[in-house]
Amino acid sequence: MRDLLIMALIGVGTLGMRALFIVRTSALPASLERFVRHAKPAILAALVGGSMAGGEGGLGPGALGALTVAWILARRGASMPIVLVAGMAVALALPG
């Protein structure tokens, strides 16, 4: 029951965050702007870190190649969609 309550609270929180950007009529406070700016890289890092930690045998060539390409593009200042598409292309092209 506790787990179900936690999942429901997380769902309500994410729905509220999405609705905030749809419904808002004025500029966000500065503290929230800083949070939003760092949210996309933090979410991507959590997804990549979670996929690296789980699974059998650690990183395969596809995951390692995708991670390397995404890191290089991100360091050079590429936009988030370009980093994601390039990383996925490498992950799908390489085995494992």
C-alpha positions as CSV (number, residue, x, y, z in Angstrom):
1,M,0.0,0.0,0.0
2,R,2.9,2.3,0.8
3,D,4.4,1.7,-2.6
4,L,1.1,2.5,-4.3
5,L,0.9,5.8,-2.4
6,I,4.4,6.8,-3.4
7,M,3.7,6.0,-7.0
8,A,0.5,8.0,-6.9
9,L,2.3,11.0,-5.4
10,I,5.0,10.9,-8.0
11,G,2.4,10.7,-10.8
12,V,0.6,13.7,-9.4
13,G,3.8,15.6,-9.1
14,T,4.9,15.0,-12.6
15,L,1.4,15.8,-13.9
16,G,1.5,19.1,-12.0
17,M,4.9,20.0,-13.4
18,R,3.7,19.4,-16.9
19,A,0.5,21.4,-16.3
20,L,2.6,24.2,-14.9
21,F,4.2,24.9,-18.3
22,I,0.9,24.6,-20.2
23,V,-1.2,26.8,-17.9
24,R,1.3,29.4,-16.8
25,T,0.5,32.9,-17.9
26,S,3.5,34.8,-16.6
27,A,7.3,34.3,-16.3
28,L,8.5,31.7,-13.9
29,P,10.4,32.8,-10.7
30,A,14.1,32.9,-11.0
31,S,14.6,29.8,-8.7
32,L,12.2,27.8,-10.9
33,E,13.9,28.9,-14.1
34,R,17.2,27.6,-12.8
35,F,15.6,24.3,-11.9
36,V,14.0,24.0,-15.4
37,R,17.3,24.8,-17.1
38,H,19.0,21.9,-15.3
39,A,16.0,19.4,-15.4
40,K,16.6,18.0,-18.9
41,P,20.3,17.1,-18.4
42,A,19.4,15.7,-14.9
43,I,16.7,13.5,-16.3
44,L,18.9,12.3,-19.2
45,A,21.7,11.5,-16.7
46,A,19.2,9.5,-14.5
47,L,18.0,7.5,-17.5
48,V,21.5,6.7,-18.7
49,G,22.8,6.0,-15.2
50,G,19.9,3.7,-14.5
51,S,20.4,1.8,-17.7
52,M,24.1,1.4,-17.0
53,A,23.6,0.2,-13.5
54,G,21.0,-2.5,-14.4
55,G,21.1,-5.3,-16.8
56,E,23.3,-8.3,-17.3
57,G,27.0,-7.8,-17.9
58,G,27.2,-4.0,-17.7
59,L,27.8,-1.8,-20.8
60,G,27.9,-3.4,-24.3
61,P,29.5,-1.8,-27.3
62,G,26.3,-0.1,-28.3
63,A,25.6,1.5,-25.0
64,L,29.2,2.6,-24.5
65,G,29.4,4.0,-28.0
66,A,26.1,5.9,-27.6
67,L,27.2,7.3,-24.3
68,T,30.5,8.5,-25.8
69,V,28.9,10.1,-28.8
70,A,26.3,11.8,-26.6
71,W,28.9,13.1,-24.2
72,I,31.1,14.5,-26.9
73,L,28.2,16.3,-28.6
74,A,26.9,17.6,-25.3
75,R,30.3,19.0,-24.4
76,R,30.5,20.8,-27.7
77,G,27.2,22.5,-27.0
78,A,24.8,20.5,-29.2
79,S,21.1,20.8,-28.5
80,M,19.4,18.0,-26.5
81,P,17.4,16.6,-29.4
82,I,20.6,16.3,-31.5
83,V,22.4,14.5,-28.6
84,L,19.5,12.1,-28.1
85,V,19.1,11.3,-31.8
86,A,22.8,10.8,-32.3
87,G,23.1,8.6,-29.2
88,M,20.2,6.5,-30.3
89,A,21.5,6.1,-33.8
90,V,24.9,4.8,-32.5
91,A,23.2,2.5,-29.9
92,L,21.1,1.0,-32.7
93,A,23.9,0.7,-35.2
94,L,26.3,-1.1,-32.8
95,P,25.7,-4.6,-31.4
96,G,24.7,-5.1,-27.8
